[in-house]
Amino acid sequence: MDNTKGYIYGINGPVVKVKGSCDFEMQEMVYVGYEQLIGEVIGVTDEAAIVQVYEDTTGLKLDEPVEGTGGPLCITLGPGIISNIFDGIQRPLVDIRDHFGAFIGKGVDFSPLDKDKKWKVTFLKKAGDEVKAGDIFAAAPETSLIEHKLMIPNGIAGKISWTAQDGEYTINDILVKIDTNSGEKELTMCQKWPIKHERPYAERQPISKPLITGQRIMDSMFPLAKGGAASIPGGFGTGKTMNQHQIAKWCDADIIVYIGCGERGNEMTQVLEEFSGLIDPKSNKPLLDRTVLIANTSNMPVAAREASIYTGVTLAEYYRDMGYHVALMADSTSRWAEALREISGRLEEMPAEEGFPAYLASRLSAFYERAGYFTNLNGTEGSVTLIGAVSPQGGDFSEPVTQNTKRFTRCFWALDKALAYARHYPAINWLNSYSAYTDELDGWYSENVDKDFMKKRNEIMSILSEEASLMEIVKLIGSDVLPESQKATLEIAKIIRQGFLQQNAFHAEDTYVPMEKQLKMMEVILYLNTRIKELSELSIPISLLAKTGIFEELIKMKYTVANNDLSKINIIRTDIDTAIDKIISAYEE
């Protein structure tokens, strides 16, 4: 059957103009040219259609045919997604490499999921059961960590007339037949979904639980909620990718979706190699057993960067519908925005600030609004947490992508070049960062960690804020003229910065810190802050306490106190009392 709807009459990079038919629909997926490159209709007039092509258009000629598909750009959802590596339009990169070599050929038509692999299916519904969209009718172990739950596709409801027996099947085998109002429907393990359409849910739940990462500055100072959205802006070399690696490895999400969007090829190669070798610390199984990787490097077609973001969030929503908690890392949304800018320029649209299109804000909001904590159609609960890295040129946070991202994310982890160059990691600036989730998460922290957790967190932040004010004075006239109480504040703030906020990803005890230890560390620092005031009230020089080595002991406690044995915290508290009591006794004598 000939689906030709038009012919190419203009080519401008990835933007192709098509004449010959007015039957194209907005966002319709099309095949462009004799090589059948994948494209999407982004503009329609009474004379022509404009198509953005997701593959390299080198060699494309005028008058080549353009075929319509009658539907939007969709991805295939089914077993085999987890532990796979896709490009921006869900082509399996490992399989393509095995068949075609290191470079992706043009017009490659490759099944995103393995058609020949058999999955062990256990049926949860039987003939005669009434089902509706979203209901789970069977399950298959996808990896050692993830059970894939097969769901009724959207728009289908009725009574099951037949099911296969428990056993092994391929993704295209018919498993269930359903009598619906529009006739009998046959279901396999797979379903299609348009990437730019949000998957349906029953109800959006209030956010009330944190995403625990084991990183102190994130969990205790600027927490991110499950179902929330966070941004990590920072200049080159500040650690955006490494922070996302740490979150991916240690956070308490069930599934990780990692999108390398427009990043350098060698950096993406490092990500792929590292993820392949990482062991999930909670299960001692390969981390890839609960990870999906989407690689769209800077030398790949620019239009596919836009698709990669939507492909990733659609995969995340699919597993959310099964009742999983999914964390999605987008590295980086700046490269995605640059792709929008390039396409917009080729379309000759009126540019807005710094050349970005006027619809940059609406595209960013549409992406981040797909985060949330949901009750699914099948009654389960799941969440999608979005963490987007932003790469402002020259580290300028006033540029449009960073500013618009701040509007739609409620957690802002601002990376600081000065901290990174000083080897302070994570290089999150505690004065420029914020989290608007603290009020919603207060109840969870009070119930599961400590009833005064947020109060103690606020005390820590207050000390850091006071230090910033004092440092302005110190820069002008030095610290010697400060009263002892303010010198004490500077010392406590130094302990907080070096002993609490700074964290070593390569140290066995410090790479991940449970909430109980984070609380104990805060408590002992605040206890020292309370006791040190006794010295300043008596005008005893703080330098006498510094000579005891107690400050260094607190800074090193992140290494010396084991995560599974916090008893040494009590020893440190005793050491504080001993040192201060001895100084006071000597002073009174």
N, C-alpha and C positions, 0 to 999 in steps of 0.2 A: 504493500500500500504506500503510495507516494504522499508524504506529509509536507511536501515543500510548500512554504507559504510566501517565499520571497527570494530575492537575490541581492547580493552585496553590491552597494554602489558607493560606499565610502568606508575607509579604514583609517583610524587614528589610534595607533597603539592597541590597547585592549577594547576600544570603543568602535563598534561596527554599526554602520547605518544600512538599513535594509528597506528595499522597495519591492513592489510587486503584489502586495496583499495588505488588507487592513484587518485581517483576522487575528492578529496577535493580541494577547492579553498582557496586562501589567504583571510582572514577576513570573511570566511563563518561562519555563526552561526550554531552550532550543539547542539544536545542533547546527554549528556554523561550518560551512565549507565542505569540501570533499573529504577532509580528514575528520569531520564530525566533532569539532571542538565544542566543549560544553559552554553554554552561555545563558544569560538571563535577560529578559526584556525589561529595560528600565525606563523606557519612554515610548509613547505611541501617539502619532498624529494621524490625520486623515490621508496623509501622503506616504508616511514612512514609519518605521520602528527603529528604536535605538537599542542595541544589545551590548552588554558588557561581557567580554569573553574571559573565562576563568583559566584559560591556557594561553600558551605563547602563540601569538598571531603571525609570527615570522613566516613568510611564504604564502600567506593568504592573498587571494587575488579577487579583483572585481568580477561580478557576475557569477560567483560560486553560489550554490543554493544554500538556503537556510531553512531547516526543517523544524516545525513546531512539535511539541509533545502534548499540548493540551492541558498541562498541569504545571505547578510551580516546582522549583528545585527542591527535591526531597532527598532524605538520606534513609538508608535501610536500618531498621532497628530489630535486633535479634541476638541470639547467643553468638559469641565470638568477638564482641566489641572490646571487652576487658582484655588488657595486656597487648592489644594491637596498637599499631602506629599508623595513623592516617595522615593524608594531606588535607588541605582546607576543604575539599569537596568529597571527603571520605573515600579516597582511593587508598588501598592498603600498600604502604611504601615498601614493606619487606617483600611482599609477593611480587610487586613490580620490579624491585631490584633483582630478585631471583630470576625473573623471566626476561627483563629488558636491560639489565645493567644499572650503572650508577645514576643515570639521568632518566627522567620520566619522558617517555615519548609523547608526541602529540596525538590526541584522539584515542588515548588508551582506554579501552572499555573493559574494566576489570571488576569482578564482583567484590564489593566491600567486605563481604563475609564468606568464609570457606563453605562452598556448596557441597563438598564431599564429606566433610567431617560429620561423624554421627554423635549425637548428644543423648545421654540417658534421661529420658523423660518420665516423670511421675505425674499422673493425672490427679487433679484435685476436684474436678467436676465430673459428673456422670450424665448419661443420657436421661433426659426428662427435667434436668435442672434449668431454671430460668436464669439467664445471664444478661448483663448489660455492659456497656462500654467501661473498660477499666478493671472489670472483674478478673481475678487470677484463675485460670482454668488448668494450669499445669506448671511444673517447675523442673528445671534442669540445672545441675551443678556446672557453672560456667568456668570457674577456677576453684582452687583449693579454699578460697576465702569467700567467694560470691556465688550465691544461688540465683540463677536467672529465673525470674517469674514471668511466665507467659500470660499476657493479658489480652482481653477482648479489645480489638481496635475501636477507635472512636467512630460513632455512628452506627454501631451494630448492637442490636438487642433482640432477644427472643428466647426460644427453648432449644436446648441441645438435643439433636436427633440422633447423633452418633459420635462416639469417640474411639480413637485407637486404643490399643492395649499398652500398658506400661512397657517401655522398651527403648531401643536405640533408633533414632531417626535423624535424617538430615534436615536442614533448615527449610527445605522446600517440600517436604513430605506433608500430606494433609493429615492433620491431627484431630480436628473437630469439625462437625457440620452443625449449623445452627439454622433453625427455621425462623425466618424473620417476616415482617409484613411485606417485604419486597422480594421474597423468595428465599431459597436455601443459599447460605453462605458457607464456603469452605475456608477454614483457617489453617495456616502453617505457623511456624515459629516466628516468621518475619512480618513486619508491617512497615509501611512508608509514612514519613511525616515531613511536611514542609518546614525548612529550617527557620524561616522568618516568622513562623506562627507559634505562639506560646501554647504549650500543651495544657489541656483543661484540667481543672482540679475542683474538688467539692467546696473547700473553704480555705481562706488564708488565715492562718493562726497568728495570734500575737506572739512577738518574739520574747522569749524568756530564758533561753539557755545559751551559755557561751560556747564558742568553738575553742576548746582547750588545745593549745599548741605546745605547751611545755616551755615557751619562751617568756621569761618573766615580764619584760616590758610590754608584751602583748597581752598576756593573761591578767596581770595585776594592774598595770597602769592604763592601758588603752585596749580594753577587751573588745573582741568582735563576736557578735551573736551568731548562732546557727541560723541560717536563713538571712543573714545580713550581707552587706556589701562594704568592702574596704578597698582603699587605694594605697599603693606604695609608690609615691613619686620620688625620683632621685636622679641625679646626674650620672654620667658615666663613671663606673667603678665604685659606686656607693653600696652595692650589694643587693640590688633588687632581686636578681635571680637566685642568689644564695638564700635570701630570706624566704622566697617561695619554696625552695628546696626543703628548708627546715620545716616549714608549715606542712608541706606535702608528706614528709616522712613521719612527722610526730603528731599531727592534729588528730582529733578523735572522730573525723569523718570516716564513713564506711568506704567511700570511693573517691578517688582523685581524678579529675580531668585536667590535664596540663596542656595549654595551648601555647606553642611557640610561634607567635604572630609577627613575622617580619624581622625576626632576630638574625644575628650573624650565623652563618652556616656552621662555623667551627664551635660556636657556643651551643648551638642546638645539638650538634654531634656529641658534645660533652654531656649534655643533659640526657640524651638517649643512652649513652654508655653508662652513666652513673645510675640512672634508674634501673637499668638492666641488672646491675650488680647489687643494688640495695636490698637489704633484708628488712621486712616489716617488723619493727621491734615488739609489737604486741602479739604477733602470731609466729614469729621466726620463719615465716614463709616469704618468698620473693615479693617485694613491694609491687612489682608489675601485676601480681595477681589481683590487685584492686585498683589498678591505674589504667587510664586511657591517655595516650599521647597523640597530639595533633601537631604536626610539624609543617610550618609554612615559612620557610626561610626567606631572607631578603632578596635572594636571587631567583625566587620563584615568581610566577606571574602576579602582578600587583593586585589585580582584582580578586584573586583567591584569598587574599588576606581578610577582606571583608567577610567572605563566606566562612572562613575558619572560626571566627568568633561565634557565629550563629550555629555552626555545626557542633561546636563544643557545648554550648549551653543547651541545645536540643538533646544531646546525649545525656547531659546531666539531669534534665527534666525527666527523661525516660526512666532512668534508674531511681529518681525521686518517686516516680509513680509506683515503683515496687515496694516503697517503704524504706529506702536507704537515705542516709544523709550524705550529700555529695558536696565536695569542695572543689571549685573550679579556679584554676590559676591562669590568668591571661597575661602573657609576657610578650609584647607590651601593647597596650591600647593606643599608645602614641603612633606606633607603626601602622596600626589599623586606621587611625585618623589620617595619617599621611596618604594611605591608599585612597581614602575618600577624597582627599584634596586633589590627588592626581587625576582621578576619574572626573571630578567636578571641573577641573581645569580643561580637560579634553572635551567636556560637554559645553564648554564656554559659558558656564553659569556665573552669575555675579558673585565674586568672592566676598567673604566677610573678613573678620580679623585674622591677620597673618596668612591670608589666602585660603583658610579653611572654609568649607561650604557653610551657608547660613543654617543648614539643618544638622550641624555637628552636635549641638546640644540635644536635639530630639533623638538622634541615633544613639548617643550615649545613654540617655535616660531609658530608651527602649531595651537596651542591653541590661543595665543594672536593675531595672524593675522586674526582670525575670528571676531575681533572687527572692527567697521567701521561705517561710515554714508553713507547710500545707497539710490539710487533711485531703487525701487523695480520693478519687472516685470509688476506689474499692474499700475505703474506710481506714486504710493504713495512714501513718504519718511519715512525712519525709521532708527534706529541706534541700535547698540549693544555696550555697554560700559562694559569693563571687569576690575574688581578690584580683584586682587589676593593677598591674605595674604601669607606671607612667614615666616616660623618658623625656622630660622637658629639655630642650636644647640649652646647654650651658647651665643646667640646674636652675633655670628661671621658673619659679612656681607661678608667676603671673601670666604665663602663656595660656592660650585658650583651652587646650586639652586638660591641663591640670585644674584650671578654674572651673570648667564645666563639670569635670569629674567630682570635684568637691561638692557641687550642688546635689549630686545624686548618690553619693556614698556618705555614710554616717560614721565611718571610721577612717582616719587619715593618719597613716604612718609615714611621716616626712623624713626621708633620709638626708643626712647632712654630710657634705663632702669633707668638711673639716674633721668631723668625728671619724670618718672612714680613713682619712690620711693619718689620723692619730692612732689607728688600729683599734678603735673602739667599735666593737660589733655586738649586736646589731647597731648600725649607725643611725638609729631612729632618734631624731631630735625631740626631747621631751617637752620643749617649750613651744614648738611649732605643731606638734601632733595633738590629736584629740580623738575621743570616742563619745558619740552621742548615745551609746547603748548602756552606759553605766546605770542609769535609773531603772531601765527594764530588767537589767541583770542583777540588781541589788538583792532581790528576793532569792534568787538561786544561790548567790554567794553566801547570803545570811544562813540559808538552810543547809548548804552542803560544805561550806568551808568554815566560816566564822560569822557570828551575828554582827560583829563590828568591822567586817572586812573592808567595806567601802570607806568607813570612817578612817581606818588606818591607811588606806590607799590615799585618801585626801590629805592626810598629814604628811605623807611622803612627798606628794606633789607640792604642798605648801612650802616645805623645806627647800625643794629645788627651785621654786619660784623666788623665794627669799634670797637664795644664793645668787641667782641671776641679777637681782637688784644690787646686792653687795659687791658683785664683781665689777660693776660700773664704777663704784667708789675705789675699789682696790686698784683698778687700772690707772686712776688719776693720782692717788696719794699713797698707795701701798697698803698692806694689811696690818702693819705694825700699829697704826693709830686706831684700829678698830677696838671697841670694848671686848672683853673676854666672851660675852654672850654671843656676839656676832662672829668671833673667831670659832666658837664652838659650832655655830651653824654651818660655817664653811667646811669644817672637818666632817660633820655628819653628812653633809651633801656630797663630799668626796667619797665617803663610804658607800652612799647610795649609788653614785655614778659608777664607781669601779667594782664594788662588791655585789650590787644588785642588778643594775641596768645592763652592765657589760656582761656578755655571756660567751663562753667558748664552745663553739660547735664541734670541736675536735676532742673535747675532754669527756671521758665516759660519764662522769657525775654531773657535768654541766650542760651537756648538749640538750638534755631534756630534764626539766625540773617539775615534779608533781606539785599540785596546788598546796598540799600540806606543808611542803618545805618552803614554798614561796611565802606562805603566811608566817612560818616560824622565823624566816630571815627578816621579814618586815618587822615583826614583833621585837626581835632582839635589837635591831637598829633603833627603833623607837624607844626601847627601854634605855639604851645608852643615851639617847637624846634627853630623856627625862632625868637620868642620873647626872649627866654632865652639867645640867642647869644648877645643880647644887654647888659645883665648883665655881661657876661664873657668879653666883649670888654671893659667894665668899671672896670674890675677886682673886681666886686662885688661878694662876696662869694655866691655860689649856695645854701648854707645851709640856708641863709635868706629866700629864696623862699620856701625851703622845710618846714620851720616852719609855713608857711601860710596854709598848708594842701592841696594845689592845686594839688600836685602829687597824693595824695590819692583820690582826687575827680575825677581825670581822670581815675585812675585804677578802681574805682567803677562805672563809667558811664555805663558799660555794664549791670549793674543791675538797676541803677537809671533812665536811659533813656528808656522809653517804645518804643517797636518796631513800634508802630502805632502813636507815637507822639515824633518827633525828635526835638521839639522846645527847649528842655532843653539843647541841644548841644550849642545853641546860648548863653544860660545863662552861661555855662561853659566857653565859649570863652570870655564873658564879665568878668567873675571872673579872668581869666588869665590876661587880660589887667589891671584890677583894682589892682591885687596883684603886678604885675611887675612895673606898673607906680608908685605905692606907694613907692616901694623900691627904684626906681631911684630918685624920688623926695626927699626922705629922704637922699640919698647919696649926691645929688647935694647941698643940704642945708648945 
